[in-house]
Amino acid sequence: MVTRRKYSLPNCTLILEGLSEAGATRENPSVLSVLVNAECHLQGYPQPLGGGRDFLESLVRVTSRYAQEILSGVRVPPSEDSPPEIVRLAPLDNHLHRLTALTDPAGASLGGTPRHLDLTSVQLFDLVEAIDQFLEDSCALPDWSLELQPISRKEANTGQPLVQRAAPALLGVSSLAAAALVLSFLPVPKEIRRPEEPVPQSSNSEVLEGSQANAGTGEPPTPPTPAEPAATPSPVASPSEDEDKKSDEKPASTDDLPKTLDTAEEITDPTKLNTLQQFLRQQIIAKSDAKITPESDLVYRVNVGQDGSVLGYKPENQAAKDYSGDTPLTGLRYVPTEGGTATAESYGDFRVVFKPNGQPEISPWKGYSGKPSPAPEITDDAELGRLAAKTREQIYEKWTIKPIFENPLEFRVGVTEDGTIVEYSPINQPAYDYEGETPLAELRQYQESFVEKDGEIQQKPLAQFKVVFTPRGIVEISPVRGW
């Protein structure tokens, strides 16, 4: 039985294709036991690196060893009995890393043409994370495991602080996992504080997450002392009052957004709110990390500018405070490149809940004042026919695996007027069960469903199709509302 495994990060996607034993079910998914092909897709390079099991094992060994060298500052030579590597990694200037893939372990001598890919630190650590996901997957090549050579304390003591040794490789890296691994070697300070931004002080007693120095600690902000200059009083007087009144009050200003939220107009138009809600949802899904599995709901209050930028956010329960640095909101908050404060003419106020099942729930903080207008839709028959043909062509190009399901998979798919698939959702239960066997996730480009016009986020007109994947390998496409 043909099966597929996919490990996706923003800058790297690792895809494994192979064979497994028959009899896979939802409760007992198929185990990829024989690897046929492995592909490593890196952002910015249209052609992936690929090969068989030798390529995959070499990629895993070399990348893991290289990351270990960066974090320890000690070069780890391969063991004497190690086979020649198909993949190589070496540092370059300007914090780049050269990934070289040979067509053969002895590629140079046999006339093989090596490929060179220069990776940024962000791309490198996304590659490391994709490999980690593969190694943690018990349903992919369970007969193989990575063996790394431990480094002794004597070898690791180079006389230079670890932070200085790792700084060149980590410069510009936004991967929280990599940063946490580096910092785990340092002694824990008595008080953990993020660097303060060079912005004016505020006397608000409660601030939105990410804009205060102690926002990432999970501790409530410290109220101003009487000696500090008085500013506009915060609408949140105390934790108990906040619980009773939070649904009726304007969100507290942040230190870097006092003028924005005090002078900006709150968006109440149902259609505009719905557009911002859908845009925020797509951003969160794109940044979501499947490893975040809270035991209870994480509730946040989020302010979004009319252009879709996340201006700030604030945890609304203890669980949200505990996970404040681990949610996608951390990477979505907008900070001006020139420093100072973010500005917005108007903003939407939203309630974002991260559920234990991993699905985000988003709604306006005060609800809708009316029914939103329907999103613009493409209904012209000739245009629908053209887009249906283009959608079918894209799917067939990417769907190269023999179906393993027995019942048709039905999806609703949204397509822009240029043929880009921007959204999809399962319709029947088999589609939920075997969603990963389709190429829809790979084809979807959610960001193309919106356009910024006159400083506001607007939805593009979409053609809505019913797409059916049949067990015979045939794709059936028809408009949701019929021809």
DRENDO-1510 file (C-alpha; in Angstrom, 1 decimal, always signed):
<recs>
REC; n; res; u; v; w
REC; 1; MET; +0.0; +0.0; +0.0 .
REC; 2; VAL; +1.3; +3.4; -1.0 .
REC; 3; THR; +1.5; +6.0; +1.9 .
REC; 4; ARG; +2.9; +9.4; +2.3 .
REC; 5; ARG; +4.2; +11.5; +5.2 .
REC; 6; LYS; +4.6; +15.3; +5.1 .
REC; 7; TYR; +6.3; +17.6; +7.7 .
REC; 8; SER; +5.7; +21.2; +6.9 .
REC; 9; LEU; +7.3; +24.4; +8.2 .
REC; 10; PRO; +7.1; +27.9; +6.7 .
REC; 11; ASN; +10.5; +27.7; +5.0 .
REC; 12; CYS; +10.9; +23.9; +4.6 .
REC; 13; THR; +8.7; +20.9; +3.8 .
REC; 14; LEU; +9.9; +17.3; +4.0 .
REC; 15; ILE; +7.9; +14.7; +2.1 .
REC; 16; LEU; +8.3; +11.0; +2.3 .
REC; 17; GLU; +6.7; +8.5; +0.0 .
REC; 18; GLY; +6.8; +4.7; +0.4 .
REC; 19; LEU; +5.0; +1.5; +1.0 .
REC; 20; SER; +3.2; +0.1; +4.0 .
REC; 21; GLU; +1.3; -3.0; +5.0 .
REC; 22; ALA; -2.4; -3.1; +4.1 .
REC; 23; GLY; -5.1; -2.7; +6.7 .
REC; 24; ALA; -4.6; +0.9; +7.8 .
REC; 25; THR; -7.5; +2.5; +9.6 .
REC; 26; ARG; -8.1; +5.9; +11.3 .
REC; 27; GLU; -7.2; +4.3; +14.7 .
REC; 28; ASN; -4.2; +2.4; +13.3 .
REC; 29; PRO; -2.7; +4.6; +10.6 .
REC; 30; SER; -0.5; +3.0; +8.0 .
REC; 31; VAL; +3.2; +2.7; +8.9 .
REC; 32; LEU; +5.7; +3.8; +6.2 .
REC; 33; SER; +8.1; +0.9; +6.4 .
REC; 34; VAL; +9.7; +1.0; +2.9 .
REC; 35; LEU; +10.9; +4.4; +1.6 .
REC; 36; VAL; +10.6; +4.9; -2.1 .
REC; 37; ASN; +11.3; +8.6; -2.4 .
REC; 38; ALA; +12.2; +11.6; -0.1 .
REC; 39; GLU; +11.9; +15.3; -1.1 .
REC; 40; CYS; +13.1; +18.3; +0.7 .
REC; 41; HIS; +11.4; +21.6; -0.4 .
REC; 42; LEU; +13.1; +24.8; +0.7 .
REC; 43; GLN; +11.5; +28.2; +0.4 .
REC; 44; GLY; +13.1; +30.2; -2.5 .
REC; 45; TYR; +14.2; +27.1; -4.5 .
REC; 46; PRO; +11.7; +25.8; -7.0 .
REC; 47; GLN; +13.3; +22.4; -7.4 .
REC; 48; PRO; +13.4; +20.2; -4.3 .
REC; 49; LEU; +16.3; +18.0; -3.2 .
REC; 50; GLY; +15.4; +14.4; -3.5 .
REC; 51; GLY; +16.5; +10.8; -3.4 .
REC; 52; GLY; +16.0; +7.5; -1.7 .
REC; 53; ARG; +16.7; +6.2; +1.8 .
REC; 54; ASP; +20.4; +6.9; +1.5 .
REC; 55; PHE; +19.7; +10.6; +0.7 .
REC; 56; LEU; +17.2; +10.9; +3.6 .
REC; 57; GLU; +19.5; +9.3; +6.2 .
REC; 58; SER; +22.4; +11.4; +5.1 .
REC; 59; LEU; +20.3; +14.6; +5.2 .
REC; 60; VAL; +19.2; +13.7; +8.8 .
REC; 61; ARG; +22.7; +12.9; +10.0 .
REC; 62; VAL; +24.4; +15.8; +8.5 .
REC; 63; THR; +21.8; +18.4; +9.4 .
REC; 64; SER; +21.5; +17.2; +13.0 .
REC; 65; ARG; +25.3; +17.0; +13.4 .
REC; 66; TYR; +25.7; +20.6; +12.0 .
REC; 67; ALA; +23.0; +22.0; +14.3 .
REC; 68; GLN; +24.8; +20.2; +17.2 .
REC; 69; GLU; +28.1; +21.9; +16.2 .
REC; 70; ILE; +26.4; +25.3; +16.1 .
REC; 71; LEU; +24.9; +25.1; +19.5 .
REC; 72; SER; +28.0; +23.5; +21.2 .
REC; 73; GLY; +30.7; +25.4; +19.3 .
REC; 74; VAL; +32.6; +22.1; +18.9 .
REC; 75; ARG; +33.1; +20.4; +15.6 .
REC; 76; VAL; +31.8; +16.8; +15.6 .
REC; 77; PRO; +33.7; +14.7; +13.1 .
REC; 78; PRO; +31.9; +11.6; +11.7 .
REC; 79; SER; +32.9; +8.3; +13.0 .
REC; 80; GLU; +35.5; +6.3; +11.1 .
REC; 81; ASP; +32.9; +3.6; +10.0 .
REC; 82; SER; +30.4; +6.2; +8.8 .
REC; 83; PRO; +29.5; +5.9; +5.1 .
REC; 84; PRO; +30.4; +8.8; +2.7 .
REC; 85; GLU; +27.7; +11.5; +3.0 .
REC; 86; ILE; +25.4; +12.4; +0.1 .
REC; 87; VAL; +24.6; +15.7; +1.8 .
REC; 88; ARG; +27.0; +18.2; +3.2 .
REC; 89; LEU; +26.5; +21.4; +5.2 .
REC; 90; ALA; +29.1; +24.2; +5.7 .
REC; 91; PRO; +29.0; +27.7; +7.1 .
REC; 92; LEU; +29.4; +30.8; +4.8 .
REC; 93; ASP; +29.8; +34.5; +5.4 .
REC; 94; ASN; +26.8; +36.7; +6.2 .
REC; 95; HIS; +25.2; +34.0; +8.5 .
REC; 96; LEU; +24.4; +31.7; +5.6 .
REC; 97; HIS; +24.8; +27.9; +5.4 .
REC; 98; ARG; +25.6; +26.0; +2.2 .
REC; 99; LEU; +23.7; +22.8; +1.8 .
REC; 100; THR; +25.3; +20.6; -0.9 .
REC; 101; ALA; +23.6; +17.5; -2.3 .
REC; 102; LEU; +25.6; +15.0; -4.4 .
REC; 103; THR; +24.0; +12.7; -6.9 .
REC; 104; ASP; +26.2; +9.9; -5.5 .
REC; 105; PRO; +28.2; +9.5; -2.3 .
REC; 106; ALA; +31.3; +9.7; -4.5 .
REC; 107; GLY; +29.6; +12.3; -6.8 .
REC; 108; ALA; +32.7; +14.3; -7.7 .
REC; 109; SER; +34.7; +11.4; -8.8 .
REC; 110; LEU; +31.9; +9.7; -10.7 .
REC; 111; GLY; +31.0; +12.9; -12.6 .
REC; 112; GLY; +27.9; +13.7; -10.6 .
REC; 113; THR; +26.8; +17.3; -10.5 .
REC; 114; PRO; +26.3; +18.6; -6.9 .
REC; 115; ARG; +23.6; +21.1; -6.1 .
REC; 116; HIS; +24.4; +24.0; -3.8 .
REC; 117; LEU; +21.6; +25.7; -1.8 .
REC; 118; ASP; +22.6; +28.7; +0.4 .
REC; 119; LEU; +20.2; +28.7; +3.5 .
REC; 120; THR; +19.5; +31.5; +5.9 .
REC; 121; SER; +19.4; +30.6; +9.6 .
REC; 122; VAL; +15.6; +30.7; +9.5 .
REC; 123; GLN; +15.6; +28.1; +6.7 .
REC; 124; LEU; +18.2; +26.0; +8.5 .
REC; 125; PHE; +16.3; +25.8; +11.7 .
REC; 126; ASP; +13.0; +25.0; +9.9 .
REC; 127; LEU; +14.9; +22.2; +8.2 .
REC; 128; VAL; +16.0; +21.0; +11.7 .
REC; 129; GLU; +12.4; +21.2; +12.9 .
REC; 130; ALA; +11.1; +19.2; +10.0 .
REC; 131; ILE; +13.7; +16.5; +10.6 .
REC; 132; ASP; +12.7; +16.5; +14.3 .
REC; 133; GLN; +9.1; +16.0; +13.3 .
REC; 134; PHE; +10.1; +13.0; +11.2 .
REC; 135; LEU; +12.2; +11.5; +13.9 .
REC; 136; GLU; +9.3; +11.8; +16.4 .
REC; 137; ASP; +6.8; +10.2; +13.9 .
REC; 138; SER; +6.4; +6.5; +15.0 .
REC; 139; CYS; +4.6; +5.7; +11.8 .
REC; 140; ALA; +7.6; +6.6; +9.5 .
REC; 141; LEU; +10.5; +4.2; +9.2 .
REC; 142; PRO; +10.3; +2.8; +12.7 .
REC; 143; ASP; +13.3; +0.5; +12.0 .
REC; 144; TRP; +15.7; +3.5; +11.8 .
REC; 145; SER; +16.8; +6.0; +14.4 .
REC; 146; LEU; +19.3; +8.8; +14.5 .
REC; 147; GLU; +22.5; +8.2; +16.6 .
REC; 148; LEU; +24.3; +11.3; +17.7 .
REC; 149; GLN; +27.7; +11.4; +19.4 .
REC; 150; PRO; +27.4; +13.2; +22.8 .
REC; 151; ILE; +29.8; +16.0; +23.6 .
REC; 152; SER; +31.6; +16.0; +26.9 .
REC; 153; ARG; +31.8; +19.1; +29.1 .
REC; 154; LYS; +35.6; +19.3; +28.5 .
REC; 155; GLU; +35.1; +19.4; +24.7 .
REC; 156; ALA; +32.3; +21.9; +24.9 .
REC; 157; ASN; +34.4; +24.3; +27.1 .
REC; 158; THR; +36.0; +26.4; +24.4 .
REC; 159; GLY; +36.7; +29.4; +26.6 .
REC; 160; GLN; +34.1; +31.5; +24.8 .
REC; 161; PRO; +30.5; +32.0; +26.2 .
REC; 162; LEU; +27.9; +29.9; +24.5 .
REC; 163; VAL; +25.8; +32.9; +23.5 .
REC; 164; GLN; +28.7; +34.4; +21.6 .
REC; 165; ARG; +29.5; +31.1; +19.8 .
REC; 166; ALA; +25.9; +30.6; +18.7 .
REC; 167; ALA; +25.1; +34.3; +17.9 .
REC; 168; PRO; +26.3; +34.3; +14.2 .
REC; 169; ALA; +24.1; +31.3; +13.3 .
REC; 170; LEU; +21.1; +32.4; +15.3 .
REC; 171; LEU; +21.1; +36.1; +14.1 .
REC; 172; GLY; +17.7; +36.8; +12.8 .
REC; 173; VAL; +16.2; +33.4; +13.7 .
REC; 174; SER; +12.6; +33.6; +14.8 .
REC; 175; SER; +12.4; +29.9; +15.8 .
REC; 176; LEU; +11.4; +29.8; +19.4 .
REC; 177; ALA; +12.4; +26.1; +19.7 .
REC; 178; ALA; +16.0; +26.8; +18.6 .
REC; 179; ALA; +16.3; +29.8; +20.9 .
REC; 180; ALA; +15.0; +27.8; +23.8 .
REC; 181; LEU; +17.6; +25.1; +23.2 .
REC; 182; VAL; +20.4; +27.6; +23.2 .
REC; 183; LEU; +19.2; +29.3; +26.4 .
REC; 184; SER; +18.7; +26.1; +28.2 .
REC; 185; PHE; +22.5; +25.9; +28.7 .
REC; 186; LEU; +22.5; +29.2; +30.7 .
REC; 187; PRO; +21.7; +29.5; +34.4 .
REC; 188; VAL; +18.2; +30.6; +35.1 .
REC; 189; PRO; +18.1; +34.2; +36.3 .
REC; 190; LYS; +16.0; +35.2; +39.3 .
REC; 191; GLU; +13.8; +37.3; +37.1 .
REC; 192; ILE; +13.2; +36.8; +33.3 .
REC; 193; ARG; +12.4; +39.9; +31.5 .
REC; 194; ARG; +12.3; +40.7; +27.8 .
REC; 195; PRO; +14.2; +43.8; +26.5 .
REC; 196; GLU; +12.1; +46.9; +26.7 .
REC; 197; GLU; +11.3; +48.7; +23.5 .
REC; 198; PRO; +12.4; +52.3; +23.2 .
REC; 199; VAL; +8.9; +53.7; +23.6 .
REC; 200; PRO; +7.4; +56.2; +26.1 .
REC; 201; GLN; +6.2; +54.9; +29.5 .
REC; 202; SER; +2.6; +54.4; +30.2 .
REC; 203; SER; +0.7; +54.2; +33.5 .
REC; 204; ASN; -1.8; +51.6; +32.3 .
REC; 205; SER; -2.3; +48.9; +34.9 .
REC; 206; GLU; -2.8; +46.2; +32.4 .
REC; 207; VAL; -1.4; +46.0; +28.9 .
REC; 208; LEU; -1.7; +43.9; +25.7 .
REC; 209; GLU; +0.7; +41.0; +25.4 .
REC; 210; GLY; +4.0; +41.6; +23.6 .
REC; 211; SER; +4.4; +45.3; +24.1 .
REC; 212; GLN; +5.4; +45.3; +27.8 .
REC; 213; ALA; +8.8; +44.1; +29.1 .
REC; 214; ASN; +7.3; +41.5; +31.3 .
REC; 215; ALA; +4.6; +40.4; +28.9 .
REC; 216; GLY; +6.3; +37.0; +28.2 .
REC; 217; THR; +6.8; +36.0; +31.8 .
REC; 218; GLY; +3.2; +35.1; +32.5 .
REC; 219; GLU; +3.1; +37.6; +35.4 .
REC; 220; PRO; +0.5; +40.4; +35.6 .
REC; 221; PRO; +2.0; +43.8; +34.8 .
REC; 222; THR; +3.0; +46.0; +37.8 .
REC; 223; PRO; +0.6; +48.9; +38.4 .
REC; 224; PRO; +2.2; +52.4; +38.4 .
REC; 225; THR; +3.3; +53.9; +41.7 .
REC; 226; PRO; +1.7; +57.1; +42.9 .
REC; 227; ALA; +4.9; +59.0; +42.2 .
REC; 228; GLU; +4.7; +58.2; +38.5 .
REC; 229; PRO; +3.0; +60.8; +36.2 .
REC; 230; ALA; -0.7; +60.1; +35.8 .
REC; 231; ALA; -2.1; +59.2; +32.4 .
REC; 232; THR; -5.5; +58.2; +31.1 .
REC; 233; PRO; -6.8; +55.7; +33.7 .
REC; 234; SER; -7.0; +52.1; +32.5 .
REC; 235; PRO; -10.6; +50.8; +32.2 .
REC; 236; VAL; -9.5; +47.7; +34.0 .
REC; 237; ALA; -9.4; +48.6; +37.7 .
REC; 238; SER; -8.7; +45.2; +39.2 .
REC; 239; PRO; -8.7; +41.5; +38.1 .
REC; 240; SER; -12.1; +40.9; +39.7 .
REC; 241; GLU; -13.6; +44.0; +38.0 .
REC; 242; ASP; -12.0; +43.0; +34.7 .
REC; 243; GLU; -13.8; +39.6; +34.8 .
REC; 244; ASP; -17.2; +41.4; +35.3 .
REC; 245; LYS; -16.8; +44.3; +32.9 .
REC; 246; LYS; -14.4; +43.1; +30.1 .
REC; 247; SER; -17.1; +42.5; +27.6 .
REC; 248; ASP; -18.3; +46.1; +27.8 .
REC; 249; GLU; -15.0; +48.0; +28.0 .
REC; 250; LYS; -12.6; +49.3; +25.5 .
REC; 251; PRO; -9.4; +47.2; +25.5 .
REC; 252; ALA; -6.6; +48.6; +27.6 .
REC; 253; SER; -4.0; +50.5; +25.7 .
REC; 254; THR; -0.5; +49.1; +25.3 .
REC; 255; ASP; +2.7; +51.0; +26.0 .
REC; 256; ASP; +3.5; +51.1; +22.3 .
REC; 257; LEU; -0.1; +51.8; +21.2 .
REC; 258; PRO; -1.7; +54.3; +23.5 .
REC; 259; LYS; -2.4; +56.9; +20.8 .
REC; 260; THR; -3.6; +54.2; +18.4 .
REC; 261; LEU; -6.3; +52.8; +20.6 .
REC; 262; ASP; -7.3; +56.0; +22.2 .
REC; 263; THR; -7.8; +57.9; +19.0 .
REC; 264; ALA; -8.6; +55.1; +16.5 .
REC; 265; GLU; -12.1; +54.2; +15.7 .
REC; 266; GLU; -13.3; +50.8; +16.6 .
REC; 267; ILE; -14.7; +48.8; +13.6 .
REC; 268; THR; -18.3; +47.7; +14.2 .
REC; 269; ASP; -19.5; +47.2; +10.6 .
REC; 270; PRO; -20.4; +43.4; +10.4 .
REC; 271; THR; -19.0; +42.9; +6.9 .
REC; 272; LYS; -15.6; +44.5; +7.7 .
REC; 273; LEU; -15.4; +42.7; +11.0 .
REC; 274; ASN; -16.1; +39.4; +9.3 .
REC; 275; THR; -13.4; +40.0; +6.7 .
REC; 276; LEU; -10.8; +40.8; +9.4 .
REC; 277; GLN; -12.0; +37.8; +11.3 .
REC; 278; GLN; -11.4; +35.5; +8.3 .
REC; 279; PHE; -8.0; +37.1; +7.6 .
REC; 280; LEU; -6.9; +36.7; +11.2 .
REC; 281; ARG; -8.0; +33.1; +11.2 .
REC; 282; GLN; -6.0; +32.3; +8.1 .
REC; 283; GLN; -2.9; +34.0; +9.6 .
REC; 284; ILE; -3.2; +32.0; +12.8 .
REC; 285; ILE; -3.7; +28.7; +10.9 .
REC; 286; ALA; -0.6; +29.4; +8.8 .
REC; 287; LYS; +1.5; +30.0; +12.0 .
REC; 288; SER; -0.1; +27.2; +14.1 .
REC; 289; ASP; +2.2; +24.6; +15.7 .
REC; 290; ALA; +0.6; +21.2; +16.1 .
REC; 291; LYS; +2.8; +20.6; +19.2 .
REC; 292; ILE; +0.9; +23.2; +21.3 .
REC; 293; THR; -1.7; +21.0; +23.0 .
REC; 294; PRO; -3.2; +22.9; +26.0 .
REC; 295; GLU; -5.4; +21.1; +28.5 .
REC; 296; SER; -7.9; +23.9; +28.6 .
REC; 297; ASP; -9.0; +26.9; +26.4 .
REC; 298; LEU; -6.5; +29.7; +25.9 .
REC; 299; VAL; -8.5; +32.9; +25.7 .
REC; 300; TYR; -6.9; +36.1; +24.2 .
REC; 301; ARG; -8.2; +39.6; +23.4 .
REC; 302; VAL; -6.7; +40.7; +20.1 .
REC; 303; ASN; -6.7; +44.0; +18.3 .
REC; 304; VAL; -6.4; +44.0; +14.5 .
REC; 305; GLY; -5.9; +47.1; +12.4 .
REC; 306; GLN; -8.0; +47.8; +9.3 .
REC; 307; ASP; -5.1; +46.5; +7.2 .
REC; 308; GLY; -5.1; +43.1; +8.9 .
REC; 309; SER; -2.0; +43.8; +11.2 .
REC; 310; VAL; -2.1; +42.4; +14.7 .
REC; 311; LEU; -1.6; +45.5; +16.8 .
REC; 312; GLY; -1.5; +43.7; +20.2 .
REC; 313; TYR; -3.1; +41.1; +22.3 .
REC; 314; LYS; -3.8; +40.3; +26.0 .
REC; 315; PRO; -4.3; +36.9; +27.7 .
REC; 316; GLU; -7.7; +36.7; +29.4 .
REC; 317; ASN; -7.2; +33.6; +31.6 .
REC; 318; GLN; -4.3; +31.9; +33.5 .
REC; 319; ALA; -3.9; +29.2; +30.9 .
REC; 320; ALA; -3.5; +31.9; +28.2 .
REC; 321; LYS; -0.8; +33.6; +30.3 .
REC; 322; ASP; +1.1; +30.3; +30.7 .
REC; 323; TYR; +1.2; +29.7; +26.9 .
REC; 324; SER; +1.5; +33.4; +25.9 .
REC; 325; GLY; +4.9; +32.9; +24.3 .
REC; 326; ASP; +3.9; +29.7; +22.5 .
REC; 327; THR; +0.9; +30.7; +20.4 .
REC; 328; PRO; +1.0; +31.9; +16.8 .
REC; 329; LEU; +0.1; +35.4; +18.1 .
REC; 330; THR; +3.7; +35.9; +19.2 .
REC; 331; GLY; +4.9; +35.9; +15.6 .
REC; 332; LEU; +2.0; +37.8; +14.2 .
REC; 333; ARG; +2.2; +41.0; +16.3 .
REC; 334; TYR; +3.2; +43.9; +14.1 .
REC; 335; VAL; +6.2; +46.0; +15.1 .
REC; 336; PRO; +7.3; +48.9; +12.9 .
REC; 337; THR; +10.7; +48.3; +11.4 .
REC; 338; GLU; +11.7; +51.9; +12.1 .
REC; 339; GLY; +10.8; +51.5; +15.8 .
REC; 340; GLY; +8.3; +53.5; +17.8 .
REC; 341; THR; +4.6; +52.6; +17.9 .
REC; 342; ALA; +2.2; +50.9; +15.4 .
REC; 343; THR; -0.6; +53.2; +14.1 .
REC; 344; ALA; -4.0; +52.4; +12.8 .
REC; 345; GLU; -7.0; +54.6; +11.8 .
REC; 346; SER; -9.4; +51.9; +12.9 .
REC; 347; TYR; -9.2; +48.5; +14.5 .
REC; 348; GLY; -11.3; +45.4; +15.2 .
REC; 349; ASP; -11.6; +43.9; +18.7 .
REC; 350; PHE; -11.6; +40.0; +18.7 .
REC; 351; ARG; -11.8; +37.1; +21.0 .
REC; 352; VAL; -9.4; +34.3; +20.0 .
REC; 353; VAL; -9.6; +30.9; +21.7 .
REC; 354; PHE; -7.1; +28.2; +21.2 .
REC; 355; LYS; -8.9; +24.9; +21.9 .
REC; 356; PRO; -7.3; +21.7; +23.3 .
REC; 357; ASN; -8.0; +20.0; +19.9 .
REC; 358; GLY; -5.8; +22.6; +18.2 .
REC; 359; GLN; -8.5; +24.5; +16.4 .
REC; 360; PRO; -8.7; +28.3; +16.9 .
REC; 361; GLU; -12.1; +29.9; +17.5 .
REC; 362; ILE; -12.3; +33.6; +16.5 .
REC; 363; SER; -15.2; +36.0; +17.0 .
REC; 364; PRO; -15.7; +39.8; +17.5 .
REC; 365; TRP; -15.3; +40.6; +21.2 .
REC; 366; LYS; -18.7; +42.3; +21.4 .
REC; 367; GLY; -20.3; +40.1; +18.7 .
REC; 368; TYR; -21.9; +41.3; +15.5 .
REC; 369; SER; -24.3; +44.2; +15.4 .
REC; 370; GLY; -25.9; +42.7; +12.3 .
REC; 371; LYS; -25.5; +40.0; +9.6 .
REC; 372; PRO; -22.4; +40.3; +7.5 .
REC; 373; SER; -22.8; +40.6; +3.7 .
REC; 374; PRO; -21.9; +37.5; +1.7 .
REC; 375; ALA; -18.3; +37.4; +0.4 .
REC; 376; PRO; -18.1; +38.3; -3.3 .
REC; 377; GLU; -18.5; +35.2; -5.5 .
REC; 378; ILE; -17.8; +34.4; -9.1 .
REC; 379; THR; -21.0; +33.1; -10.8 .
REC; 380; ASP; -20.4; +33.5; -14.5 .
REC; 381; ASP; -20.7; +30.1; -16.2 .
REC; 382; ALA; -17.9; +30.7; -18.7 .
REC; 383; GLU; -15.6; +31.8; -15.9 .
REC; 384; LEU; -16.6; +28.9; -13.7 .
REC; 385; GLY; -15.8; +26.5; -16.6 .
REC; 386; ARG; -12.4; +28.0; -17.1 .
REC; 387; LEU; -11.5; +27.9; -13.4 .
REC; 388; ALA; -12.9; +24.4; -13.0 .
REC; 389; ALA; -10.5; +23.2; -15.7 .
REC; 390; LYS; -7.6; +25.0; -14.2 .
REC; 391; THR; -8.3; +23.6; -10.7 .
REC; 392; ARG; -8.5; +20.1; -12.1 .
REC; 393; GLU; -5.2; +20.5; -13.9 .
REC; 394; GLN; -3.5; +21.7; -10.7 .
REC; 395; ILE; -4.8; +18.8; -8.6 .
REC; 396; TYR; -3.8; +16.2; -11.2 .
REC; 397; GLU; -0.3; +17.6; -11.4 .
REC; 398; LYS; +0.2; +17.2; -7.6 .
REC; 399; TRP; -1.9; +14.1; -6.9 .
REC; 400; THR; +0.5; +11.3; -8.0 .
REC; 401; ILE; -0.2; +8.8; -5.2 .
REC; 402; LYS; -2.5; +5.8; -5.7 .
REC; 403; PRO; -5.6; +6.2; -3.6 .
REC; 404; ILE; -5.8; +4.1; -0.5 .
REC; 405; PHE; -9.4; +5.1; +0.5 .
REC; 406; GLU; -12.5; +3.2; -0.4 .
REC; 407; ASN; -15.1; +6.0; -0.4 .
REC; 408; PRO; -15.1; +9.3; -2.3 .
REC; 409; LEU; -13.6; +12.3; -0.5 .
REC; 410; GLU; -15.8; +15.5; -0.9 .
REC; 411; PHE; -14.4; +19.0; -0.4 .
REC; 412; ARG; -15.6; +22.5; -0.8 .
REC; 413; VAL; -12.8; +24.5; -2.6 .
REC; 414; GLY; -12.5; +28.3; -3.1 .
REC; 415; VAL; -10.6; +29.5; -6.1 .
REC; 416; THR; -9.7; +33.1; -7.1 .
REC; 417; GLU; -10.2; +34.5; -10.6 .
REC; 418; ASP; -6.6; +33.7; -11.5 .
REC; 419; GLY; -7.1; +30.0; -10.5 .
REC; 420; THR; -5.3; +30.0; -7.1 .
REC; 421; ILE; -6.8; +27.6; -4.6 .
REC; 422; VAL; -7.1; +29.7; -1.4 .
REC; 423; GLU; -9.4; +27.7; +0.8 .
REC; 424; TYR; -10.9; +24.3; +1.2 .
REC; 425; SER; -12.9; +22.3; +3.8 .
REC; 426; PRO; -14.0; +18.7; +4.0 .
REC; 427; ILE; -17.7; +17.9; +3.4 .
REC; 428; ASN; -18.0; +14.2; +4.3 .
REC; 429; GLN; -16.3; +12.0; +7.0 .
REC; 430; PRO; -14.0; +10.2; +4.6 .
REC; 431; ALA; -12.6; +13.6; +3.5 .
REC; 432; TYR; -11.8; +14.4; +7.1 .
REC; 433; ASP; -10.2; +10.9; +7.6 .
REC; 434; TYR; -8.0; +11.1; +4.4 .
REC; 435; GLU; -7.4; +14.8; +3.9 .
REC; 436; GLY; -3.7; +14.2; +4.0 .
REC; 437; GLU; -3.9; +11.9; +1.0 .
REC; 438; THR; -4.9; +14.9; -1.2 .
REC; 439; PRO; -2.7; +17.7; -2.5 .
REC; 440; LEU; -5.1; +20.4; -1.3 .
REC; 441; ALA; -3.0; +21.5; +1.6 .
REC; 442; GLU; +0.0; +21.8; -0.6 .
REC; 443; LEU; -1.9; +23.8; -3.3 .
REC; 444; ARG; -3.7; +26.2; -0.9 .
REC; 445; GLN; -2.4; +29.7; -0.8 .
REC; 446; TYR; -4.6; +31.4; +1.8 .
REC; 447; GLN; -2.8; +34.7; +1.6 .
REC; 448; GLU; -4.1; +35.1; -2.0 .
REC; 449; SER; -7.7; +35.3; -0.9 .
REC; 450; PHE; -7.4; +38.8; +0.4 .
REC; 451; VAL; -6.2; +42.1; -1.1 .
REC; 452; GLU; -5.3; +45.4; +0.5 .
REC; 453; LYS; -7.2; +48.3; -1.1 .
REC; 454; ASP; -7.1; +51.8; +0.2 .
REC; 455; GLY; -5.4; +50.7; +3.4 .
REC; 456; GLU; -8.1; +48.0; +4.2 .
REC; 457; ILE; -8.2; +44.3; +3.9 .
REC; 458; GLN; -10.8; +43.1; +1.4 .
REC; 459; GLN; -11.8; +39.6; +0.2 .
REC; 460; LYS; -11.3; +38.7; -3.4 .
REC; 461; PRO; -14.2; +37.2; -5.4 .
REC; 462; LEU; -14.1; +33.4; -5.2 .
REC; 463; ALA; -15.5; +30.6; -7.3 .
REC; 464; GLN; -16.8; +27.9; -5.0 .
REC; 465; PHE; -16.4; +24.3; -6.2 .
REC; 466; LYS; -17.3; +20.8; -5.0 .
REC; 467; VAL; -14.2; +18.7; -5.6 .
REC; 468; VAL; -14.5; +14.9; -5.3 .
REC; 469; PHE; -11.5; +12.5; -5.1 .
REC; 470; THR; -12.7; +9.1; -6.2 .
REC; 471; PRO; -11.1; +5.7; -5.2 .
REC; 472; ARG; -10.4; +5.2; -9.0 .
REC; 473; GLY; -8.1; +8.2; -9.0 .
REC; 474; ILE; -10.5; +10.5; -10.8 .
REC; 475; VAL; -11.2; +14.1; -9.7 .
REC; 476; GLU; -14.7; +15.4; -10.2 .
REC; 477; ILE; -15.3; +19.2; -10.1 .
REC; 478; SER; -18.6; +21.1; -10.2 .
REC; 479; PRO; -19.8; +24.5; -9.0 .
REC; 480; VAL; -21.4; +24.3; -5.5 .
REC; 481; ARG; -24.5; +26.1; -6.8 .
REC; 482; GLY; -24.5; +24.1; -10.0 .
REC; 483; TRP; -24.0; +25.1; -13.6 .
</recs>
